[in-house]
Amino acid sequence: MSLSIRFLGTAASRPTVERNVAALALMREGETLLFDCGEGTQRQMMRYHVSFAFADVLFTHSMPIMSSGS
């Protein structure tokens, strides 16, 4: 069984060129799961060659900014 974890962001107040808000991609046998993918995660996925064909997006917590877009 092949398992790979890619840290797409390790917490920043906003995405920058060097840092991204918390985001994690877990890849197992061709399946990709995204955890806490915030703003800027798509750029990080392209940068680190993570497939956009993911099975699920999972959120470990909720904040008003995640749903309001502010």
MORA-V322491 format. One record per residue. RES is the residue in one small letter. PSI is psi in radians with two decimals (none if undefined). OMEGA is omega in whole degrees, 0 to 359 (NA if undefined). NEAR is the number of other C-alpha atoms within 12 Angstrom. Layout:
# MORA-V322491
RES/PSI/OMEGA/NEAR + RES/PSI/OMEGA/NEAR
This chain:
# MORA-V322491
m/2.25/179/8 + s/2.25/180/11 + l/2.27/180/14 + s/2.37/177/17 + i/2.23/180/20 + r/2.06/176/26 + f/1.90/181/27 + l/-0.28/177/34 + g/2.51/181/34 + t/0.51/174/24 + a/2.07/172/22 + a/2.75/181/18 + s/-0.45/175/14 + r/2.70/181/17 + p/2.43/173/23 + t/-3.12/178/17 + v/-0.65/183/14 + e/-0.52/187/16 + r/2.69/177/21 + n/2.75/175/28 + v/2.87/185/28 + a/2.25/177/28 + a/2.47/182/33 + l/2.39/175/32 + a/2.23/177/36 + l/2.11/182/29 + m/2.19/181/26 + r/2.05/176/19 + e/0.86/177/12 + g/-0.05/179/17 + e/2.39/180/22 + t/2.31/175/27 + l/2.35/178/28 + l/2.39/179/33 + f/2.26/174/28 + d/0.82/182/29 + c/1.88/180/34 + g/-2.89/181/35 + e/2.36/179/27 + g/-0.07/183/26 + t/-0.63/179/36 + q/-0.72/178/25 + r/-0.74/179/25 + q/-0.62/178/31 + m/-0.73/177/28 + m/-0.74/182/13 + r/-0.69/184/18 + y/0.32/173/18 + h/0.86/175/18 + v/2.29/183/28 + s/2.49/174/24 + f/-0.05/177/22 + a/1.29/183/17 + f/2.69/183/20 + a/-0.80/184/18 + d/2.74/171/17 + v/2.16/184/21 + l/2.34/178/19 + f/2.25/181/18 + t/-0.25/178/15 + h/2.95/181/14 + s/2.45/175/13 + m/2.63/181/13 + p/-0.61/182/9 + i/-0.44/180/11 + m/-0.52/183/16 + s/-0.30/183/12 + s/-0.39/181/8 + g/0.23/181/9 + s/none/NA/8
